[in-house]
Amino acid sequence: MFARFTEGARRAVVKAGILALDAGRPALDADVLLLGVAEVRPFSLAAFTASEADVRARVDVRDARSLLATLGIDLDAVHRRTRAGLDAPGLWSLRRSRVRPLRVTLYGPLGEIPLAMHSRKAIEVAMWRPGPVTGEDLLWGLLADHANGAAAILRDAGVDLAALIREARVPTRRTA
């Protein structure tokens, strides 16, 4: 499934998978996918004004940095030493189960994590457009599903959703 993804979009999904694995989540949820998009920023949208810290404050990823800092351990330094090169998008794959076609799993050297319903839907919506899947398409997929909470997170972070939707050219009504 990653064959059509641009390097930036692939990096955002891989980053989200690593964050979900580090947090001990059973599946990659849409909120963590939004955090991965916010951290990597695989687009140049001026209307996407939320910073990584704004989104991280609204997404529970159980960050152990503060606890380890009290012990004198720098978690970022540990990750750099132990995970050098393991977050390269080329080492990761996104595959649909042959037995259960609604199950999509992200596989990589740090582990595997299935996509939750809303994140799977966001990626499938992003793949609807012809051509390569870009960061804007991932954002479109996240905003297309109102039940996943991505729009609420961005609104709480101070993003003007109407301006973001216009700039990203997200379709706002169905054309059948």
C-alpha positions, 0 to 999 in steps of 0.5 A: 500500500505504501507504493503510492505514498510520497516520502513525506506522507510515508514518513508521517505514517511511520512516525505515527506507528513508532509513537503508537508502539512507544505508547504501548497502544494496541492499534494506531489510532487517528489521533496518533496519525494526526500527531505523526502528520503534525511532527513530520509536516509532509506539506506546506500549508500555511493554514495548518498552524498547530505545532507538534506541541499543540497536538501532542498536548491533546493526544495521550501518548504516555511520554516517559521523558519527564520521568526519565529526566528526573533519573538523569536519562535523556530519552531522545539520546537513547532513541538516537543511539538504539534506533539509528536508521530504524525509522527510515520509511523504506524499512516499513510496509503497510499491508492488508490482511489476506484473511481479514481484508479490513485489517491493515497493519504497519510492519517495521523493524521496531514492531508491527501495529494494526491500524484502528478503524478510523486511521485505516479509513483516513488512509483509504480516503487519502488513496482515493485521489489518483496519483501519489498520496501526499501529506495533504491527502493524509490530512484530507483523510483525517478531516473527512471522518468527523468521528475520529476527532482529528478536526476537534483536536485541530480546532482546540489547537487554534487551527482555522479549519475552514481556511485549512480545508480551502488551502488543502483543497479538501472536497466539502460535498459529495459529487455523484 
